[in-house]
Structure formats: C-alpha cells, structure tokens
C-alpha cells in the first residue's frame, strides 16, 4: 500500500476562471501561513499566465489531497 500527498493551490485569474497549481509532494507538515505566503508570492511576481491567457490575481483556496493506493496484481 502506498500513500501519496499533494497540495493543490487554487486561484482566480484575470479572466475570472479558476486555475490550480499542484505541489507534489508538499513539504510536511503543511503550514497554512507558509502556503498563504507562497500563494501571495505567486500572485505578486506575476510569473504565471493561465491557459486562458490571463494572469493569476486572487487566492481561492488550498487543499491537501491524500491518496492511498493498494495494488491488486501485476500483469505482463
């Protein structure tokens, strides 16, 4: 059994669309203050353009996703 985690950061872009960035795997433990600082940095540096051609302008939310994978068999 394998347990994997990823941190998804969601933003709204200048075209009013929701976009997300995923950090896989995140540094643990996940600290909400650090997450907010990172999200503010992403917005303030204006380094990313979205698939709609817009700029990342506001934070929406952040979520830690945990996935448990249990293999049931292998095939050749």
C-alpha positions as CSV (number, residue, x, y, z in Angstrom):
1,X,0.0,0.0,0.0
2,X,1.3,3.4,-0.9
3,X,0.2,6.8,0.5
4,X,0.9,9.9,-1.6
5,X,0.1,13.5,-0.8
6,X,-0.2,16.6,-3.0
7,X,-1.0,20.2,-2.2
8,X,-3.4,21.9,-4.6
9,X,-3.4,25.7,-4.7
10,X,-6.4,27.3,-6.5
11,X,-6.5,30.8,-7.8
12,X,-8.8,33.0,-9.9
13,X,-7.3,34.5,-13.0
14,X,-7.9,37.9,-14.7
15,X,-10.4,36.2,-17.0
16,X,-12.4,35.1,-13.9
17,X,-11.5,31.4,-14.3
18,X,-10.3,29.1,-11.6
19,X,-6.8,27.7,-12.1
20,X,-4.7,25.5,-9.9
21,X,-1.1,24.6,-9.2
22,X,-0.1,21.3,-7.6
23,X,2.9,20.7,-5.4
24,X,3.8,17.0,-5.4
25,X,4.9,16.1,-2.7
26,X,4.5,19.1,-0.4
27,X,6.9,19.8,2.5
28,X,5.4,18.4,5.6
29,X,3.9,19.4,7.9
30,X,1.9,21.7,5.7
31,X,1.8,25.1,7.4
32,X,-1.1,27.4,6.3
33,X,1.0,30.5,6.9
34,X,3.7,29.3,4.5
35,X,1.0,28.2,2.0
36,X,-0.5,31.7,2.1
37,X,2.9,33.3,1.7
38,X,3.6,31.1,-1.3
39,X,0.3,32.0,-2.9
40,X,0.9,35.7,-2.3
41,X,4.3,35.3,-3.9
42,X,2.8,33.6,-7.0
43,X,0.3,36.5,-7.4
44,X,2.8,39.3,-6.7
45,X,5.6,38.0,-9.0
46,X,3.2,37.6,-11.9
47,X,5.3,34.8,-13.4
48,X,2.4,32.6,-14.5
49,X,-0.1,33.0,-17.2
50,X,-3.1,30.7,-17.3
51,X,-4.4,28.6,-20.1
52,X,-7.0,31.3,-20.8
53,X,-4.2,33.9,-21.3
54,X,-4.9,35.6,-18.0
55,X,-2.8,36.4,-15.0
56,X,-3.2,34.9,-11.6
57,X,-4.9,37.6,-9.5
58,X,-6.6,36.2,-6.3
59,X,-6.4,33.2,-4.0
60,X,-9.3,30.8,-3.8
61,X,-8.2,28.0,-1.6
62,X,-5.6,25.4,-0.8
63,X,-6.2,21.7,-0.1
64,X,-4.0,18.8,0.9
65,X,-5.0,15.7,-1.1
66,X,-4.1,12.3,0.2
67,X,-4.3,9.2,-2.0
68,X,-4.0,5.6,-0.8
69,X,-3.1,3.1,-3.5
70,X,-3.4,-0.6,-2.9
71,X,-2.1,-2.8,-5.8
72,X,-4.3,-5.8,-6.5
73,X,-2.0,-7.5,-9.0
74,X,0.5,-7.1,-11.8
75,X,0.2,-8.1,-15.4
76,X,2.8,-8.7,-18.0
